[in-house]
Amino acid sequence: MRSVVVVLGLMVPLSAGAHERPVPQTVQLPDHNPLDCYCRAGGKRFAPGEKVCLRTAEGPRLAQCRMEINVMSWGVTEVPCPES
């Protein structure tokens, strides 16, 4: 009998406070154009899809600016940079 009272005593505060939980607020974010996102390298900005040579541990490699999970980043390829 004692265990039933304890269980009921634990359930009452949870259900009594359920209606007092804060309601999630909708936040209005400013409009953002994903085309305004850029990658950066060597002090310059590069638009999505642009390619550039970046230094890596394997030597200079061709990299492409792309968006990954809402973040602009360089996708480094296995292609070595063309020599000029």
Secondary structure, DSSP 8 states (H G I E B T S, - for coil): -HHHHHHHHHHHHHHHTGGGS------------GGG--EEETTEEE-TT-EEEEEETTEEEEEEEEEETTEEEEEEEEEE----
